[in-house]
Structures are given as structure tokens and as C-alpha cells.
Amino acid sequence: MAKQLFHLSRDGVSLLIETSTGTPNIIHWGRALPVITDPEQYLTAVTEPTPHGLFDQSHRGGVWRENARAFLGQPALQGHRAGRAFSQKFELASVSTPTDHSLEFVSRDEHAGLEVALTYEIIESGLVKVTPRVTNLGAESFNVDGLMAFLPLPDYATDILDFHGRWMRERQAQRVKISVGKHVRESHEGRTGHDYTIVQFATTENASFQNGEVWGLSLAWSGNNVHSIEREMVGRTQIGAGELLLPGEVILAAGETYNAPTVIATYSNQGVDGASDRLHRYQRARAGHVTNIRPRPVSLNVWEAVYMNHDLSKLTALAEVAGRIGVERFVLDDGWFGARRDDTAGLGDWVVSTDVWPNGFKPLIDVVKANGMEFGLWFEAEMVNPNSDLYRTHPEWIMQAGGRTPVEARWQQVLDLTHPGAYEHVLGQVDAILSEYDIAYIKWDHNRPITDPGHFERAAVRAQTLAIYRLFDELKRRHPGLEIESCASGGGRIDLGMIDHADRFWASDNNDALERQSIYRNTSIAIAPELLGTHIGPTKAHSSGRTHSISFRAATAMWGHAGIEWDVTEASELELEQLAGFISFYKANRDLLHSGRVVRVDAIDENAWSHGVVAQDGSRAIFAYAQLRTAKQILPNAMRFAGLEANATYRVNQVEPAGAPGKMQKFDSATWVDGVEVSGAWLMSAGLRTPILQPEQAMIFEVVRL
Ligand code: DGJ
């Protein structure tokens, strides 16, 4: 094929691919380049010296990272045909443009009997979607061990920012320097997991929320995965992501294709917030995005109020109080089915328990509806307790390998949804409940990592992941309007694959508002806030024993799909008034909170954070100032804003929808909180010095362009 240069560009981002050596080779992903009128000049610009001590021709090896093209790292495609065809050299066969903004490169290795293809699509928000696939053209089967997508990073990318976590403490930021070698984040849990980064970034030195260049990859996949940033000894740096395949998971028979999950690449020269904004705009542009259908209803989930002690009179009282303060959705959590009176039994038997619900859900649903709410219900139907009718009848329906029963976690095993009988059982029982009752929403849990993930001894995480996507899609098809929340002991299955099958993510089982500050801040980098469940927990957090005011809990829960997870029948009249105040403020502002640009202001003193949501047209915003710990100095640093129009004048004033925050000062002399009119430039540079808050307190500000 002739030398060619391909340029995809949109919304401030360019991707440049050249094919001079017979393989697609990405020479730039980042800042937008002007229209290229003389491609030869760019091809000349990327010529390089040929060093001693290496190969006699210098070239980058292209996207397939083939050993045969003098690339010494891990190839993009790994696999073999019973030990042969392990080293491939793909020659470019065709380049097509499926759409105005996409390119497809198809390459073949006739000797290996393989065809690989890569599609690059640059979408309106400037995100690049990369989708690889491999087809077996040979007569014998080909084992795919891995197929990753890689993008180049410039030499001046110096840092890595990604997120780690555990149950109760998801998405904690970690930064390391890029050095020679590989920084790899892998998930082997059979679900993405609490430790899953969701997005992995390479950044320029000290890049922050507002400043610097960042390059991030996310994977549209909810099973095992790998993310990596690698600097080779040659000096080049690449970022990659892909599905982590277990041995034998993908064996292609003649003519079969493996479609790898799409990798979503976000670039910004306006810091992490810029990259985050592209991800949010992408999610919001999807037709099925939940806020394109209806506003997010304020929810009350009964889990932390009653746990598994289901009692109609208690839940009726809870529903009446919830309705009175403005809650719009009432969710019955774990404990309603089979023998599920505690967590040792019942999973698998998705039939309403007549022990606790002698007349079914009708009496409760009637109360819920009479109080102006819709009804939601919890399931965890990928799981089975050995102490269940399902397991007693079908012990062979669990995932297992090696002829042994996998180690239990929370007294449960994983149901093998790739088994048609198990799949039909789950679909049938869940569908029956959804058909019998008026249920608007289901919370779907996944409380254990998968070990020995076998289907009749063959690795099946991939097939299990596709099965849950299929199941969710089928439930939605049968029950139009049904919303699904993806929960996995809190935030154990939050990823850009699940966004296309579920409508909400439970961010964490930790409902302590202080802990939730960092969990939301970081989870919302990749996930649009309206997809994140954010609940006001009990006064004394069950997870930590800390006590927080409603004002702080509400100022924390405001930034997602808000709700309550607390026994509000025990709340005082004042507390109920504060909750009602929060709910009405939230309802009045959720259009902005769920469509605006999320900004996290770079902190000078990490003991206090400010962040907000700014309308896409810059006309209004809501900001929070959260004092996490006591400040370093007596006076707080001035609170700065971000994302506003520099030349516009804004009115800023404090609002207290859920009561006043606790302060530590002689007088309320920062009178600007009652209203001040200054320029966006002032707010984003000089800022405003807030009252001196006690630790674990927050203030909320409305900002309106005049
Ligand atoms: C874990 C979830 O994260 C909780 O919210 C709750 O639904 C429990 N499971 C129920 O078992």
C-alpha cells in the first residue's frame, strides 16, 4: 500500500496514523493539529536516527507491536495455533472510513492465517474509541491469549495517575512516576472490582484537575481487565488497555472472530477535569442515558434502616416519613426472598418469602404509591447460597474448576450464567417478580469476587460477563423503563462497559460522608455524577462510627443521584425539616447537577476541597466548600472557583438547604456569603475567603451569571 497519513480530529484532539511501513503506526494522539496539506512533511518529521546496538532500521513497530517488526515488548495480539503462529507480521490490506470520523485498518498475515482489524472513531466529545478484533482465517483453531489496544504517549508525559481501592474505600488516587518498565493494573476478580481504576492516566509533570496534559484510557468491559503504561528501554512510552483473557477463554475455530472490548481514550490539555468532561459528555450523548429519559428520582433505600429485618409496619412507617419529606423512590433491599433471613441462606430462590411477606409486596407497594413514590427492589441473582433450594436442586450450576467447590465468600457461590438452565432460572424468576409487581428499578448486587471461574472446567469470565449484559438487556426489553443499578459490595462493578446496561452505580458501602468525599471525587472523574448513587446515611455512620451533621451529609450526597439510607422514622422534626429542605433544593437543581461540567478546584491545602458543577453555557453553577480536616492556618485559603466565564459578572451567595454548618469564629464577618457580585476572573483567581468551618463541615454556594 502507498504511504498514507490519516488524520482524525475533533473538539481539540487529533489522532495521526501513518502506514509507510505497511502497518498502521500512530504518530500522534493529543492536542489538535491544523489540517495537514502536505503529508510528506509529517512523514519526514517523524524520521529518526538508527542507533547502534539495535536493529538496522528504525521504526516504531506500529499498533500491533510485532516482534517481527523489531518491537521488543509485549505484542498487542498474543496467541498461537497449538504452539505455532505465535509470531505474526501483519501487512496492511485495507483502510476504510466507516463514518466521517472513523477509520478501519485491516491487516493480514497469510502465513499465520490471521486477520486483525482496528477501528478508531473520534466522537463529538473528542474521545477516541478504539476497537480491535482478530479473525482466524486458518483451518485449525487459534488460541487468543490477549488483544490489547495501545496508544503512544509523548516523551514529556512523566506521571501516572490511577485509582486503587477496597471494600469501603474505593477509588483512592495514586500517583507514580513513569519509569522504564511497566506499571500494570490488572483485575482477576471476574468483575471489575473495588480496586479497578476505571480510568488510568498518564500526565505531564504535576498535572492537576485544571492544568497540564493528560491522556487516559478506560475499558468498556466489566470482567477481568488490564491497564498499563510502559516505557521501553528504547525510550518510547505507550498506554494500553484490554480484556485480561484466561487460558483457553477465546479459542477461534476456522472463520471465527474475537471482538475485543472497546477502549475509550480521553485526552485533555486542561488537566484531569478536561478529560473527565469528555467522558461525561460521551455518556450523556448516548440515547439511552438515563437523564435523557427522566430526571433522577430521590431515593430511599432501607438497607441501613432495617437490614434484613423486614416488617410491614416498620417499612410502612418508613415509607410514610419518606413520602412526607419528598422522596420519590422507595427501595426494598436484601432479605425479602426465600430463606433469606440473614446472609447465610436464600440466594438463588427469587420468590417472595411468605414468612416475612405473607401477603406479598402489594400492601407495601400500595403504601409506597399512596405516599407518592415508586418502588424498587434488590437482587443478587448471579449468586447462590449453598443453603438454598436452587443449590440443593442444581449444585452443578455454579462456576467451578478443578473438580472442587470454590472457596465461599459471604457464604455464597457464583451461579454459572453461561449454563442455559441457570440463565433461564434467573431470568424466569426475576421476570416473574417484575411482571407481578410495579417495579421501576432494581438494585443488582454482586457481593463476591469469582474464584475458579469455570464452566465445565473451561475458563468462563468472558462468557459470564456477556451473559449478565444479555440478562440486563433482556429484562429491560421485557420491562420498558426499568432502571438497573450495578452494585457489588458497594463500588465493585463500576466501569464503562456496564454503563451501557445499567443506569446507576452504588459507589461504596461506606456511607460516612467524610470517606465519601474522596470516593465521589475520584469515581466521578470517569462516571457522570447522575450515574452515581449518593445517599445520606445515618447520623452515626455504621461503617466508621463517625457522627456528622445533616448539613455535611447533604452537602456530600448532593453531587450524584441523591438519596437517603437511614431510618428516618428515628429522625427528629428538625432533622426531617432539614432533609426536606435538601430534597427540595436538589429537585430544583438536579437539571444543572446532572448536565453541567464538573469542576474540582486544585487545592492549596488538601484539608479543604472545593468543587462544583457549572452549566454548559456558563450561566449558573453550584459549588461546595468542604472542610475535611482542620486547616493548616488560622484563616482558610481563599476558596477559588473554576469553569466560569472570566469576563462575566456572577452573583455568589451561600445556601443552607439542610441546616447551617458548624463554624469556629468570633463573628460572621465574611459578609460576602450573603451575596456578592464580582467577575468570573475574580472568583477563579482571588476567590473568596470562607467562614472558618469546623472539620467535617461544608458550605454550598449558588453562583448566577448576571
Ligand atoms: C452490599 C450492598 O452494597 C449493600 O448496599 C446492600 O445491598 C447489601 N449488599 C445487601 O446484602
Boltz pocket constraint, residues with backbone or C-beta under 6 A from the ligand:
constraints:
  - pocket:
      binder: B
      contacts: [[A, 303], [A, 333], [A, 334], [A, 378], [A, 445], [A, 447], [A, 487], [A, 488], [A, 489], [A, 490], [A, 506], [A, 508], [A, 509]]
      max_distance: 6.0
